[in-house]
């Protein structure tokens, strides 16, 4: 019974927090400066999640040519920059990592 209570309370709290932002943002006009600044939040969060996975290997900072994750990340960045296609970027990065690990 306790687990169901935790699920229910967790769901209600999550819904309440998200709904409060939707409700409040619908009633107030955000300043243009804040609106422009909020556009940079998703890329910043994604970078903070992805970058450590690319440059840290076995607990050590590694930007050498033997760091295949970093090389595959560079390939993905180049594909993203050239094509602006998310799916193609993911596939290119994964394929680059697979090829690098298979060859070496």
Backbone bond lengths (Angstrom), bond angles and torsions (degrees), N, CA, C in turn:
res aa  C-N    CA-C-N  psi(-1)  N-CA   C-N-CA  omega(-1)  CA-C   N-CA-C  phi
1 X - - - 1.451 - - 1.526 111.20 -
2 X 1.331 117.19 -35.82 1.458 120.50 -179.05 1.520 113.01 -62.58
3 X 1.330 116.28 -37.69 1.464 119.24 -178.42 1.531 110.68 -65.00
4 X 1.339 116.77 -37.19 1.464 119.89 178.88 1.526 111.16 -68.26
5 X 1.307 116.06 -35.11 1.458 120.27 177.00 1.536 110.64 -66.01
6 X 1.316 116.21 -40.10 1.467 120.67 177.16 1.525 110.35 -63.84
7 X 1.336 117.48 -44.63 1.465 121.44 177.60 1.526 110.90 -59.61
8 X 1.308 116.64 -46.75 1.457 121.26 -177.68 1.527 111.25 -64.45
9 X 1.319 117.14 -47.90 1.465 120.25 179.50 1.528 111.96 -65.38
10 X 1.325 116.59 -40.33 1.461 120.09 177.52 1.513 111.68 -62.36
11 X 1.331 116.45 -42.74 1.457 120.45 178.09 1.512 112.25 -65.21
12 X 1.324 116.84 -42.38 1.465 119.86 178.90 1.527 112.01 -65.71
13 X 1.317 116.93 -40.54 1.468 120.15 177.89 1.529 111.23 -65.13
14 X 1.317 117.15 -42.84 1.463 120.52 178.59 1.516 110.57 -63.35
15 X 1.322 116.19 -46.43 1.464 119.89 178.46 1.520 110.79 -60.99
16 X 1.322 116.72 -43.80 1.465 120.93 -178.97 1.519 112.48 -61.92
17 X 1.316 116.92 -42.88 1.467 119.43 179.51 1.524 111.01 -65.40
18 X 1.309 117.20 -45.41 1.469 119.93 -178.46 1.528 111.06 -68.20
19 X 1.301 116.84 -40.87 1.460 119.79 -179.61 1.525 111.13 -66.27
20 X 1.326 116.59 -36.18 1.462 118.90 -179.45 1.525 110.89 -63.07
21 X 1.334 117.84 -38.52 1.457 119.86 177.60 1.520 111.31 -67.83
22 X 1.302 116.99 -41.68 1.467 119.93 178.54 1.522 109.87 -63.68
23 X 1.312 116.59 -43.30 1.461 121.00 -179.48 1.532 111.15 -65.19
24 X 1.324 116.43 -47.17 1.462 119.81 -177.60 1.526 112.34 -68.73
25 X 1.309 117.57 -41.49 1.460 119.79 -179.41 1.520 111.69 -69.24
26 X 1.311 117.19 -23.01 1.455 120.11 176.32 1.520 112.38 -75.90
27 X 1.307 117.82 -20.23 1.457 121.73 -177.44 1.520 112.97 -97.97
28 X 1.332 117.47 -23.09 1.459 121.24 -176.92 1.515 110.23 -116.63
29 X 1.302 115.26 147.37 1.464 121.21 175.69 1.527 108.34 -95.58
30 X 1.325 116.22 122.46 1.453 120.36 179.03 1.526 109.91 -76.08
31 X 1.324 117.26 143.61 1.464 119.27 174.70 1.531 110.16 -61.87
32 X 1.309 116.34 148.03 1.464 120.94 -176.82 1.526 112.28 -60.57
33 X 1.315 117.40 -35.20 1.465 121.03 178.57 1.527 110.96 -62.68
34 X 1.319 116.87 -44.69 1.464 120.88 178.48 1.518 110.82 -66.99
35 X 1.300 116.64 -39.54 1.468 121.01 179.25 1.529 110.49 -61.32
36 X 1.337 117.18 -43.45 1.469 120.50 178.07 1.519 111.28 -67.40
37 X 1.330 117.33 -37.71 1.464 120.91 -179.59 1.531 111.41 -67.25
38 X 1.317 117.84 -35.66 1.466 120.99 -178.64 1.526 112.60 -67.13
39 X 1.326 117.55 -20.00 1.468 119.87 178.00 1.519 111.67 -65.97
40 X 1.343 117.33 -22.45 1.459 120.88 -177.10 1.525 113.32 -90.96
41 X 1.309 118.22 -3.26 1.464 120.90 -178.30 1.536 112.07 -67.13
42 X 1.341 120.83 -50.37 1.472 118.60 -179.40 1.531 114.47 -59.30
43 X 1.350 120.50 -45.21 1.470 117.90 177.29 1.521 113.08 -63.90
44 X 1.326 117.37 -34.61 1.466 120.16 179.56 1.523 110.83 -66.67
45 X 1.318 117.03 -42.23 1.469 120.56 179.57 1.525 110.03 -67.13
46 X 1.321 117.69 -43.27 1.463 120.90 178.98 1.528 110.38 -62.25
47 X 1.313 117.47 -42.06 1.466 120.76 178.22 1.530 111.25 -63.00
48 X 1.319 116.74 -39.96 1.462 120.45 179.78 1.522 111.74 -66.09
49 X 1.309 117.15 -27.11 1.464 120.64 178.62 1.522 111.19 -83.54
50 X 1.332 117.43 -42.42 1.458 122.05 -172.20 1.525 113.00 -81.39
51 X 1.315 118.70 -42.84 1.465 121.48 -173.47 1.530 114.03 -55.89
52 X 1.329 120.21 -45.67 1.474 118.23 177.88 1.533 112.67 -60.98
53 X 1.312 117.93 -31.52 1.466 120.15 178.08 1.525 111.88 -68.32
54 X 1.325 116.52 -25.49 1.462 120.28 -178.36 1.521 112.80 -86.72
55 X 1.316 118.16 -35.14 1.470 120.04 -171.88 1.527 114.53 -106.76
56 X 1.318 118.87 -6.65 1.464 120.88 178.45 1.528 108.29 -112.35
57 X 1.342 114.41 122.54 1.465 119.98 179.34 1.517 108.48 -131.33
58 X 1.297 117.07 124.31 1.468 123.32 -178.35 1.521 111.74 57.07
59 X 1.329 115.89 37.11 1.454 120.69 177.67 1.516 114.74 77.81
60 X 1.315 117.84 4.58 1.462 122.48 -178.73 1.521 110.36 -118.98
61 X 1.321 116.57 143.79 1.460 121.93 175.30 1.527 107.71 -69.33
62 X 1.338 117.25 123.65 1.456 121.02 -173.84 1.524 110.37 -138.54
63 X 1.333 116.03 111.19 1.463 120.41 175.15 1.528 110.36 -120.51
64 X 1.322 116.13 33.63 1.461 121.34 -179.17 1.526 110.67 -86.40
65 X 1.335 114.65 172.92 1.471 120.35 179.14 1.523 112.26 -70.80
66 X 1.331 117.57 -13.44 1.465 119.93 179.13 1.534 112.51 -88.83
67 X 1.311 117.03 -1.49 1.469 121.37 177.09 1.532 107.82 -87.08
68 X 1.322 115.43 92.39 1.465 120.66 -174.92 1.520 112.67 -68.06
69 X 1.316 117.50 -29.57 1.467 119.32 177.62 1.526 110.93 -64.66
70 X 1.318 116.13 -40.59 1.460 119.82 178.32 1.527 110.83 -65.92
71 X 1.321 117.31 -42.25 1.463 120.55 178.37 1.522 111.31 -63.83
72 X 1.324 116.90 -41.53 1.468 120.13 176.96 1.526 110.45 -65.99
73 X 1.323 117.13 -35.02 1.459 120.81 176.05 1.516 111.51 -64.42
74 X 1.318 117.29 -38.96 1.465 120.92 177.32 1.521 110.10 -64.15
75 X 1.330 116.49 -42.17 1.470 120.27 176.13 1.522 109.98 -59.51
76 X 1.319 116.79 -45.27 1.468 120.84 -179.56 1.528 111.22 -62.61
77 X 1.320 116.91 -40.80 1.471 120.22 179.18 1.526 110.14 -63.58
78 X 1.318 116.82 -42.81 1.468 119.84 179.42 1.523 111.76 -64.24
79 X 1.327 116.50 -41.71 1.470 120.01 177.98 1.527 110.12 -65.32
80 X 1.325 117.55 -41.56 1.468 120.75 178.89 1.515 110.99 -62.74
81 X 1.320 116.06 -42.17 1.461 120.86 -179.09 1.525 110.95 -65.41
82 X 1.332 116.36 -40.12 1.461 120.33 -176.65 1.529 112.42 -78.03
83 X 1.335 117.87 -41.90 1.469 120.48 -171.53 1.519 114.20 -102.12
84 X 1.334 118.26 -25.87 1.470 122.58 -174.85 1.536 112.00 58.52
85 X 1.329 116.27 30.12 1.453 123.11 -177.86 1.529 108.67 -115.69
86 X 1.323 117.27 115.51 1.461 121.82 -175.70 1.526 112.24 -64.08
87 X 1.314 117.59 -47.11 1.467 120.87 -177.91 1.521 110.73 -63.31
88 X 1.311 117.16 -44.16 1.461 120.82 178.80 1.526 111.17 -64.14
89 X 1.314 117.08 -36.14 1.466 121.42 177.56 1.516 111.16 -63.40
90 X 1.326 116.54 -46.87 1.470 120.98 179.80 1.520 110.58 -63.00
91 X 1.332 116.41 -45.55 1.463 120.08 -179.57 1.526 111.37 -64.04
92 X 1.319 118.02 -41.43 1.467 120.96 179.74 1.523 110.98 -64.55
93 X 1.327 117.74 -43.03 1.459 120.76 178.37 1.514 112.19 -63.83
94 X 1.325 116.66 -42.98 1.461 120.28 179.45 1.521 111.27 -66.64
95 X 1.333 116.63 -41.72 1.462 120.71 179.02 1.524 110.51 -65.26
96 X 1.328 117.32 -41.26 1.464 120.62 177.97 1.525 110.79 -61.32
97 X 1.325 117.19 -44.23 1.465 120.41 178.78 1.523 111.04 -63.64
98 X 1.315 117.44 -43.34 1.454 121.65 179.01 1.524 111.39 -61.50
99 X 1.320 116.88 -45.93 1.460 121.71 -179.57 1.527 110.44 -65.04
100 X 1.327 118.08 -45.50 1.466 121.03 -179.76 1.524 111.51 -62.25
101 X 1.316 117.96 -42.41 1.459 120.78 179.89 1.527 111.46 -71.08
102 X 1.317 117.24 -32.39 1.470 120.40 179.85 1.527 110.83 -73.00
103 X 1.331 116.66 -41.49 1.472 120.17 -177.07 1.518 110.86 -73.59
104 X 1.301 117.27 -42.07 1.471 119.58 -175.81 1.483 108.56 -105.51
